[in-house]
């Protein structure tokens, strides 16, 4: 089976990266941290670009692509730390009015944590007795809800794709800093301990990439569970190692590294946690 991206898929991935670079660059990211809230104009821009309607058929006003292509654009969203209930709104396209074109925001009370409840125009699931929480991620407002987990494999896979994008970005940040930061007259990347950290980050990211891309093709729930486990691990451990490479400055507000770690922590508990994914894999053995 050939898992090489086609020219159209490469163009789709590149186009989404260009869109986010123009509409949600580092300056916009920092502004979102300082003034939390969903940018509706950006949400509509995503809708105009087909982000939410990507898998709707053309006869229903969508783009007519599949899960592998959705994984590619969600990977770019994770790389950019794009905020908002992206997975829920994507899944609701074609069902909830305005979701496909970004005119409305949809969230899903899936399990004990619900994100973006106050900003949502449509809410799926039970939110009775929802209690606001202080989220570790300043870009992801959370409520504690009583809803039970609804296992939606494609949702777990899209979340895994976001984790993959974050892991890829923290690997880039670590390598860049290791090349530029000087200690004892040498870049810190010349030291073996730092080399090993960066190499381990790259290996975890590429293993997760292979698992996520493969699961997007097979759509097998067991493979999706494995992909979510690997992507969560790559995102969380990668961000921690990136912090280690950066030293104390990595956890300052001036750096972006800690934002990746905090988002990875939150996303690892969404749609399918490590324990839930492990249970799926255990039942398949």
C-alpha positions, 0 to 999 in steps of 0.5 A: 500500500502506497502512503505517499501523498499525492500532488493534490494532497500536498497542495491541500496541506500547503494551502492550509498552512498558507491560509493559517500563516496569513490569518493565524500567525504568531502575532494572532496567536499571542493576541488570542492568548491575551484576549481569549475568545473565538475569532468568528471572522477566522472561523468563517474564513475556515468555512470559506476554505472548505475546512468544515465541509471537506468531507461533504459531497459536492452535491451537498455543497462540500468539497467531496474529499475523504478522511485522509485529506481531513487528517492533513488539514487538521494536522496543519491546524494542530501545528498552528495551535488553532483554537476552537471546537474544530473536530465537533464543527467538522463532524456537524457539517451537513447536519447543523445549519451554518456549520459547513460554511463556518457561520456557526460553531458546534461543540460536543459534550463528549465525556467529562470535559466540554470545550467552548461551551459558552461560544457554541451556537449548537451543542451536542450531548448532555450539558446539564449541570455544566461547571466552568473550569480553569483550563490549563490551556488559555486557548481552550475554555472548558466545562466539566459535564456529566455526559458519557463518552460517545466513541466516535473513531473519526473524531479521535483520529482528527484529534490525533492529527492535531496532536501530530501537527503539534508534535511536528512543530515542537520538533522544529522549534527544538531543532531551531533553538538547538542550532541558535543557542550558544553555550561554551562557545558552541551551539547546544545542538552540538552536545550529545544529550541535546542531540538525543532529545531532538532525535527522540522527538523526531522518531516519535513524531514520524512513528505517529505520522505513519500510524495516523496516515495509515488509520485515515486510509483503513478507518479501522477503529483499532488502528485509530486507537493506536494512532491516538495513543502514539500521537498523544505521546508524541505531542506531550513528550515532544513538548516536554522535551522541547521545553528541556531544550529551551531551558527555563525560557520555554515556560515563559509567556514570551515563548510558544513551547508551553502553549503546545504542552498545555494544548497537548495535555487537554487534547489527550483527554478529548474524544479518546483518552489513553486509557480508553484507547488502550482498552480498545486495543486490548479488546482487539488482541 
